[in-house]
Amino acid sequence: MKAKDVRDMDSGKILKTINELKQELFNLRFQGAANKLENPARCRLVKKDIARMKTVLRERELGLNG
């Protein structure tokens, strides 16, 4: 997901998506521990998406336009 797409979302939807991604990350880590992970790169992508969304929320909190 691109930062522009995240900025177009409202804060409630971003928070909901963050929770969903955290759940997905938990499941991916569990699969990795059980050696059943099909796409190891997905963990990194999910973590980056979470960070991107948290960054946009923080920008809004500080009142930054960006």
VEXRONU-153337 format. One record per residue (C-alpha): residue number from 1; chain; x negated, y negated, z negated. Coordinates in steps of 0.1 Angstrom, whole numbers, plus 2048, in hexadecimal, padded with zeros to 3 digits. Layout:
REM residues N
<atom num="NUM" cadena="A" X="X" Y="Y" Z="Z"/>
...
END
This chain:
REM residues 66
<atom num="1" cadena="A" X="800" Y="800" Z="800"/>
<atom num="2" cadena="A" X="7F3" Y="7DE" Z="809"/>
<atom num="3" cadena="A" X="7F1" Y="7C0" Z="7F2"/>
<atom num="4" cadena="A" X="808" Y="7AD" Z="808"/>
<atom num="5" cadena="A" X="823" Y="7C8" Z="805"/>
<atom num="6" cadena="A" X="81F" Y="7C7" Z="7DF"/>
<atom num="7" cadena="A" X="822" Y="7A1" Z="7DE"/>
<atom num="8" cadena="A" X="843" Y="7A3" Z="7F1"/>
<atom num="9" cadena="A" X="851" Y="7BA" Z="7D5"/>
<atom num="10" cadena="A" X="862" Y="7AC" Z="7B6"/>
<atom num="11" cadena="A" X="851" Y="7B2" Z="794"/>
<atom num="12" cadena="A" X="86B" Y="7CC" Z="789"/>
<atom num="13" cadena="A" X="866" Y="7E1" Z="7A8"/>
<atom num="14" cadena="A" X="840" Y="7DF" Z="7A3"/>
<atom num="15" cadena="A" X="842" Y="7EB" Z="77F"/>
<atom num="16" cadena="A" X="859" Y="808" Z="78A"/>
<atom num="17" cadena="A" X="841" Y="811" Z="7A6"/>
<atom num="18" cadena="A" X="823" Y="810" Z="78E"/>
<atom num="19" cadena="A" X="835" Y="828" Z="777"/>
<atom num="20" cadena="A" X="83C" Y="840" Z="794"/>
<atom num="21" cadena="A" X="818" Y="83E" Z="79F"/>
<atom num="22" cadena="A" X="80B" Y="845" Z="77C"/>
<atom num="23" cadena="A" X="821" Y="864" Z="77B"/>
<atom num="24" cadena="A" X="814" Y="86F" Z="79D"/>
<atom num="25" cadena="A" X="7F0" Y="869" Z="791"/>
<atom num="26" cadena="A" X="7F6" Y="87E" Z="773"/>
<atom num="27" cadena="A" X="804" Y="89A" Z="789"/>
<atom num="28" cadena="A" X="7E6" Y="897" Z="7A0"/>
<atom num="29" cadena="A" X="7CD" Y="89A" Z="783"/>
<atom num="30" cadena="A" X="7E0" Y="8B8" Z="776"/>
<atom num="31" cadena="A" X="7DE" Y="8C8" Z="799"/>
<atom num="32" cadena="A" X="7B9" Y="8C0" Z="79A"/>
<atom num="33" cadena="A" X="7B3" Y="8D1" Z="779"/>
<atom num="34" cadena="A" X="7C5" Y="8F0" Z="786"/>
<atom num="35" cadena="A" X="7B0" Y="8EF" Z="7A7"/>
<atom num="36" cadena="A" X="7D0" Y="8EB" Z="7BB"/>
<atom num="37" cadena="A" X="7CA" Y="8C8" Z="7C8"/>
<atom num="38" cadena="A" X="7CE" Y="8C6" Z="7ED"/>
<atom num="39" cadena="A" X="7C4" Y="8A2" Z="7F3"/>
<atom num="40" cadena="A" X="7A9" Y="896" Z="7DA"/>
<atom num="41" cadena="A" X="7A8" Y="874" Z="7EA"/>
<atom num="42" cadena="A" X="7CD" Y="86E" Z="7E0"/>
<atom num="43" cadena="A" X="7C2" Y="868" Z="7BC"/>
<atom num="44" cadena="A" X="7AC" Y="84C" Z="7C6"/>
<atom num="45" cadena="A" X="7C7" Y="83C" Z="7DC"/>
<atom num="46" cadena="A" X="7E1" Y="83E" Z="7C0"/>
<atom num="47" cadena="A" X="7C9" Y="82E" Z="7A7"/>
<atom num="48" cadena="A" X="7C1" Y="812" Z="7C0"/>
<atom num="49" cadena="A" X="7E6" Y="80C" Z="7C6"/>
<atom num="50" cadena="A" X="7ED" Y="809" Z="7A0"/>
<atom num="51" cadena="A" X="7D0" Y="7F0" Z="79C"/>
<atom num="52" cadena="A" X="7DC" Y="7DC" Z="7BA"/>
<atom num="53" cadena="A" X="7FF" Y="7D9" Z="7AB"/>
<atom num="54" cadena="A" X="7F2" Y="7D0" Z="788"/>
<atom num="55" cadena="A" X="7DD" Y="7B5" Z="799"/>
<atom num="56" cadena="A" X="7FB" Y="7A6" Z="7AA"/>
<atom num="57" cadena="A" X="80E" Y="7A6" Z="789"/>
<atom num="58" cadena="A" X="7F1" Y="795" Z="777"/>
<atom num="59" cadena="A" X="7EF" Y="77B" Z="792"/>
<atom num="60" cadena="A" X="814" Y="774" Z="78D"/>
<atom num="61" cadena="A" X="80F" Y="772" Z="768"/>
<atom num="62" cadena="A" X="7F4" Y="758" Z="76C"/>
<atom num="63" cadena="A" X="807" Y="745" Z="786"/>
<atom num="64" cadena="A" X="7ED" Y="74A" Z="7A1"/>
<atom num="65" cadena="A" X="7F7" Y="748" Z="7C6"/>
<atom num="66" cadena="A" X="7E4" Y="763" Z="7D9"/>
END
